[in-house]
């Protein structure tokens, strides 16, 4: 019963990560194809692209890079989920993918904060002081927490793997 429940959870986890990856890759490709037509509006930048300053261009470039870093994190999470289905929880692949995914999520969260700070600077330069408390403030914090958790979890799995190998050698 326990193995069946664990397998169902692992399969559900992998399916959800796959859907997240597919939706985000599709959205990113759509973003890249529609940028040249001017259909894209970045939340932090208001106004048309003819008034874009160096700050707006910087925010746009960092936004694209943040999306790429996040997608790489989800890609490695997918790889980890695929290995998780084999029930080899202490494998090098799971530990490596978990660490890389965590690093990417942490970096994406930090980059998201940089985007928000640059957006606030842009508004201050326009004479607007606006600090809005909404869910967008939670996303970078959550990404950083999840990234750090994955990195800590990979270290814990590495310690457990080494401990398991030592125990197998002494028996």
C-alpha positions in Angstrom: 0.0 0.0 0.0 2.8 2.4 0.9 4.7 1.8 -2.4 1.6 2.3 -4.4 0.8 5.6 -2.7 4.4 6.7 -3.1 4.4 5.8 -6.7 1.1 7.7 -7.3 2.5 10.8 -5.6 5.7 10.6 -7.6 3.8 10.2 -10.9 1.5 13.1 -10.0 4.5 15.2 -9.1 6.2 14.4 -12.4 3.0 15.1 -14.3 2.5 18.5 -12.7 6.2 19.5 -13.3 5.8 18.4 -16.9 2.7 20.5 -17.4 4.4 23.5 -15.7 7.4 23.1 -18.1 5.3 22.7 -21.2 3.0 25.7 -20.4 6.0 27.9 -19.5 8.0 26.9 -22.6 4.9 27.6 -24.8 4.4 30.9 -23.1 8.0 31.9 -23.5 8.0 31.0 -27.2 4.8 32.9 -27.7 6.5 35.9 -25.9 9.5 35.7 -28.2 7.4 35.6 -31.3 5.1 38.4 -30.3 7.8 40.8 -29.0 8.5 42.0 -32.5 4.9 42.9 -33.1 4.6 45.0 -30.0 1.8 42.9 -28.4 3.9 42.3 -25.3 3.5 44.5 -22.2 5.9 44.1 -19.3 4.2 44.9 -16.0 7.0 47.2 -14.8 7.2 49.2 -18.0 4.3 51.4 -18.9 3.9 53.1 -22.3 4.8 52.2 -25.8 8.2 50.9 -27.0 9.0 54.2 -28.7 9.6 55.8 -25.3 11.8 53.0 -23.9 14.8 54.2 -22.0 17.9 52.3 -21.2 16.2 51.3 -17.9 13.2 49.8 -19.7 15.5 47.9 -22.1 17.5 46.6 -19.1 14.3 45.5 -17.4 13.2 43.7 -20.6 16.5 41.9 -21.0 16.7 40.9 -17.4 13.0 39.7 -17.7 13.9 37.4 -20.6 17.0 36.1 -18.8 14.9 35.5 -15.6 12.5 33.5 -17.7 15.3 31.4 -19.2 16.9 30.8 -15.8 13.5 29.7 -14.4 12.8 27.4 -17.3 16.2 25.8 -16.8 15.3 25.2 -13.1 12.0 23.6 -14.1 13.9 21.5 -16.7 16.2 20.1 -14.1 13.3 19.6 -11.8 11.7 17.5 -14.6 14.9 15.4 -14.9 14.8 14.9 -11.1 11.2 13.8 -11.2 11.9 11.3 -14.0 14.7 9.8 -11.9 12.4 9.8 -8.9 10.0 7.4 -10.6 12.8 4.8 -10.5 12.6 4.9 -6.6 16.4 5.4 -6.4 16.1 8.3 -4.0 19.8 8.5 -3.2 21.1 8.5 -6.8 23.7 11.0 -8.0 21.3 12.2 -10.7 18.6 13.1 -8.3 21.0 14.9 -6.0 22.7 16.8 -8.9 19.4 17.8 -10.6 17.9 18.9 -7.3 20.9 21.1 -6.6 21.0 22.6 -10.1 17.2 23.2 -10.0 17.5 24.9 -6.6 20.4 27.1 -7.8 18.3 28.2 -10.8 15.2 29.0 -8.8 17.3 31.0 -6.3 18.9 32.9 -9.1 15.6 33.5 -10.8 14.1 34.8 -7.5 17.0 37.2 -7.1 16.7 38.4 -10.7 13.0 39.0 -10.2 13.8 41.2 -7.2 16.3 43.1 -9.3 13.5 43.7 -11.9 11.2 45.0 -9.3 13.8 47.3 -7.8 14.6 48.7 -11.3 10.9 49.2 -11.9 10.6 51.1 -8.6 13.6 53.2 -9.6 12.0 54.0 -13.0 8.8 55.1 -11.3 10.8 57.3 -8.8 12.5 58.9 -11.8 9.1 59.8 -13.2 8.1 61.4 -9.9 5.8 58.5 -8.8 6.2 56.9 -5.5 4.2 53.7 -5.7 4.6 50.7 -3.5 1.9 48.1 -4.1 1.5 45.1 -1.9 0.2 42.2 -4.1 0.9 38.6 -4.9 3.8 39.7 -7.3 5.9 40.4 -4.2 5.4 36.8 -3.0 6.7 35.2 -6.2 10.4 36.1 -5.9 10.4 35.3 -2.2 8.8 31.9 -2.8 11.2 31.1 -5.6 14.2 31.9 -3.4 12.8 29.8 -0.5 12.1 26.9 -2.9 15.6 27.2 -4.4 17.3 27.2 -1.0 15.1 24.3 0.1 16.1 22.2 -3.0 19.8 23.0 -2.4 19.5 22.0 1.3 17.6 18.9 0.3 20.3 17.9 -2.2 23.0 18.3 0.5 20.9 16.2 2.9 20.5 13.5 0.3 24.2 13.5 -0.4 25.0 13.0 3.3 22.4 10.2 3.5 23.8 8.6 0.4 27.3 8.6 1.8 26.0 7.3 5.1 24.2 4.5 3.3 27.3 3.6 1.3 29.4 3.5 4.5 26.8 1.2 6.2 26.8 -1.1 3.2 30.6 -1.4 3.3 30.7 -2.2 7.0 28.2 -5.1 6.8 
